[in-house]
Amino acid sequence: MRRHPLSFRSRYVIVALAMKDYYKVLEVEKDATAAAIKAAFRKLAKENHPDHHPGDKKAEARFKEASEAYGVVGDAGAKEEYDRLRFGSHGTYGFKEKPVNPEIYVAQMLEKLYEAGHDDIRGYLLNDIKKLREEIETVRKIIKEKLGYDAWKPQIVMDHAPDAFASWISEDMEVRRSKIIHVALFNLLRQNAADSKRDHDVERLKRRLEHAWEEGRVAGYRDALELYYVRNK
């Protein structure tokens, strides 16, 4: 079994110059207690959970944004660094000399995030065989409707994956995703993979990391279903 590729420990320096105001996202004050922050997140997550708003993209976006925010300010170490860098004084962080090619670090991180996203979904489904079989039956129906016969079609399965995720991705999974992606982002900013003072550059790098994670999730969904789809056909 591969180890989790990233750590959540607060020893990572968080470069928050271009980060969102996560307290505003969660509708709490900066000095809110951990319990208050958690309660605010639970409230927003419940109000906007995809299960309660099927097909509502705005609610889904609010759910993900709240999960992202809680992934940072809901973690004591990450919150401390986030507060210090966003609201306190700071000098220059990261390496003084720019690496010859920061894309080397980015490529390595993208691969790790792809693997982490893959293992997250594949592991979830293989540990819940009932859910896995439900997904297989859903996919089987979709394939039959499209082709008129039953056959394993990876692309159709992957195309369906985002719709499947919207109905059962949990709060814990979204919070974990946020933590992993932000740790990756903060590490890469330390390596000068993007200019931390330019919001657009930071956001573009973050989107690349999120895309790698989502691609991994889709592949993990495909691989988990293929294992049992073929075996139990």
SULBELBEL-V466082 format. One record per residue. N is the residue number from 1. RES is the residue in three letters. SS is DSSP state (a for helix, b for strand, c for the rest). PHI is phi in radians with two decimals (NA if undefined). Layout:
<<N/RES/SS/PHI> <N/RES/SS/PHI>>
//
This chain:
<<1/MET/c/NA> <2/ARG/c/-1.34> <3/ARG/c/-1.26> <4/HIS/c/-1.07> <5/PRO/c/-1.26> <6/LEU/c/-2.31> <7/SER/c/-1.91> <8/PHE/c/-1.71> <9/ARG/c/-1.07> <10/SER/c/-1.32> <11/ARG/c/-1.19> <12/TYR/c/-1.29> <13/VAL/c/-1.44> <14/ILE/c/-1.63> <15/VAL/c/-1.62> <16/ALA/c/-1.87> <17/LEU/c/-1.01> <18/ALA/c/-1.97> <19/MET/c/-1.38> <20/LYS/c/-1.18> <21/ASP/c/-1.45> <22/TYR/a/-1.21> <23/TYR/a/-1.21> <24/LYS/a/-1.13> <25/VAL/a/-1.03> <26/LEU/a/-1.51> <27/GLU/c/1.09> <28/VAL/c/-2.30> <29/GLU/c/-1.42> <30/LYS/c/-1.05> <31/ASP/c/-1.60> <32/ALA/c/-1.09> <33/THR/c/-1.27> <34/ALA/a/-1.04> <35/ALA/a/-1.14> <36/ALA/a/-1.17> <37/ILE/a/-1.12> <38/LYS/a/-1.11> <39/ALA/a/-1.11> <40/ALA/a/-1.13> <41/PHE/a/-1.12> <42/ARG/a/-1.03> <43/LYS/a/-1.11> <44/LEU/a/-1.16> <45/ALA/a/-1.12> <46/LYS/a/-1.16> <47/GLU/a/-1.17> <48/ASN/a/-2.02> <49/HIS/c/-1.08> <50/PRO/c/-0.94> <51/ASP/c/-1.08> <52/HIS/c/-1.58> <53/HIS/c/-2.37> <54/PRO/c/-1.02> <55/GLY/c/1.45> <56/ASP/c/-1.55> <57/LYS/a/-1.18> <58/LYS/a/-1.17> <59/ALA/a/-1.14> <60/GLU/a/-1.09> <61/ALA/a/-1.14> <62/ARG/a/-1.14> <63/PHE/a/-1.09> <64/LYS/a/-1.18> <65/GLU/a/-1.14> <66/ALA/a/-1.13> <67/SER/a/-1.14> <68/GLU/a/-1.09> <69/ALA/a/-1.09> <70/TYR/a/-1.16> <71/GLY/a/-1.08> <72/VAL/a/-1.73> <73/VAL/a/-1.41> <74/GLY/c/-1.54> <75/ASP/c/-1.88> <76/ALA/a/-0.97> <77/GLY/a/-1.15> <78/ALA/a/-1.14> <79/LYS/a/-1.09> <80/GLU/a/-1.06> <81/GLU/a/-1.21> <82/TYR/a/-1.04> <83/ASP/a/-1.09> <84/ARG/a/-1.11> <85/LEU/a/-1.46> <86/ARG/a/-1.44> <87/PHE/a/-1.96> <88/GLY/c/-1.78> <89/SER/c/-1.43> <90/HIS/c/-2.72> <91/GLY/c/-1.77> <92/THR/c/-1.70> <93/TYR/c/-1.97> <94/GLY/c/1.60> <95/PHE/c/-1.29> <96/LYS/c/-1.32> <97/GLU/c/-1.77> <98/LYS/c/-1.29> <99/PRO/c/-1.01> <100/VAL/c/-0.99> <101/ASN/c/-2.49> <102/PRO/c/-1.06> <103/GLU/a/-1.10> <104/ILE/a/-1.07> <105/TYR/a/-1.16> <106/VAL/a/-1.10> <107/ALA/a/-1.06> <108/GLN/a/-1.12> <109/MET/a/-1.21> <110/LEU/a/-1.06> <111/GLU/a/-1.13> <112/LYS/a/-1.12> <113/LEU/a/-1.21> <114/TYR/a/-1.05> <115/GLU/a/-1.13> <116/ALA/a/-1.15> <117/GLY/a/-1.13> <118/HIS/a/-1.06> <119/ASP/a/-1.18> <120/ASP/a/-1.07> <121/ILE/a/-1.35> <122/ARG/a/-1.06> <123/GLY/a/-1.11> <124/TYR/a/-1.05> <125/LEU/a/-1.24> <126/LEU/a/-1.24> <127/ASN/c/-1.65> <128/ASP/c/-2.40> <129/ILE/a/-1.07> <130/LYS/a/-1.07> <131/LYS/a/-1.12> <132/LEU/a/-1.04> <133/ARG/a/-1.17> <134/GLU/a/-1.10> <135/GLU/a/-1.14> <136/ILE/a/-1.09> <137/GLU/a/-1.14> <138/THR/a/-1.10> <139/VAL/a/-1.14> <140/ARG/a/-1.04> <141/LYS/a/-1.12> <142/ILE/a/-1.09> <143/ILE/a/-1.11> <144/LYS/a/-1.10> <145/GLU/a/-1.16> <146/LYS/a/-1.38> <147/LEU/a/-1.83> <148/GLY/c/1.56> <149/TYR/c/-2.68> <150/ASP/c/-1.62> <151/ALA/c/-2.83> <152/TRP/c/-1.35> <153/LYS/c/-2.22> <154/PRO/a/-0.94> <155/GLN/a/-1.15> <156/ILE/a/-1.12> <157/VAL/a/-1.09> <158/MET/a/-1.18> <159/ASP/a/-1.12> <160/HIS/a/-1.42> <161/ALA/a/-0.89> <162/PRO/a/-1.01> <163/ASP/a/-1.15> <164/ALA/a/-1.14> <165/PHE/a/-1.04> <166/ALA/a/-1.04> <167/SER/a/-1.64> <168/TRP/a/-2.47> <169/ILE/c/-1.14> <170/SER/c/-1.53> <171/GLU/a/-1.03> <172/ASP/a/-1.06> <173/MET/a/-1.17> <174/GLU/a/-1.22> <175/VAL/a/-1.14> <176/ARG/a/-1.06> <177/ARG/a/-1.02> <178/SER/a/-1.07> <179/LYS/a/-1.05> <180/ILE/a/-1.11> <181/ILE/a/-1.16> <182/HIS/a/-1.23> <183/VAL/a/-1.06> <184/ALA/a/-1.08> <185/LEU/a/-1.08> <186/PHE/a/-1.13> <187/ASN/a/-1.10> <188/LEU/a/-1.18> <189/LEU/a/-1.15> <190/ARG/a/-1.16> <191/GLN/c/-1.56> <192/ASN/c/1.08> <193/ALA/c/-1.30> <194/ALA/c/-2.72> <195/ASP/c/-1.37> <196/SER/c/-1.14> <197/LYS/c/-1.58> <198/ARG/c/-1.90> <199/ASP/a/-0.92> <200/HIS/a/-1.09> <201/ASP/a/-1.15> <202/VAL/a/-1.14> <203/GLU/a/-1.14> <204/ARG/a/-1.13> <205/LEU/a/-1.13> <206/LYS/a/-1.06> <207/ARG/a/-1.12> <208/ARG/a/-1.11> <209/LEU/a/-1.16> <210/GLU/a/-1.11> <211/HIS/a/-1.12> <212/ALA/a/-1.09> <213/TRP/a/-1.07> <214/GLU/a/-1.16> <215/GLU/a/-1.08> <216/GLY/a/-1.13> <217/ARG/a/-1.03> <218/VAL/a/-1.08> <219/ALA/a/-1.15> <220/GLY/a/-1.13> <221/TYR/a/-1.09> <222/ARG/a/-1.03> <223/ASP/a/-1.18> <224/ALA/a/-1.15> <225/LEU/a/-1.20> <226/GLU/a/-1.08> <227/LEU/a/-0.99> <228/TYR/a/-1.63> <229/TYR/a/-1.08> <230/VAL/a/-1.27> <231/ARG/a/-1.15> <232/ASN/c/-1.86> <233/LYS/c/-1.10>>
//
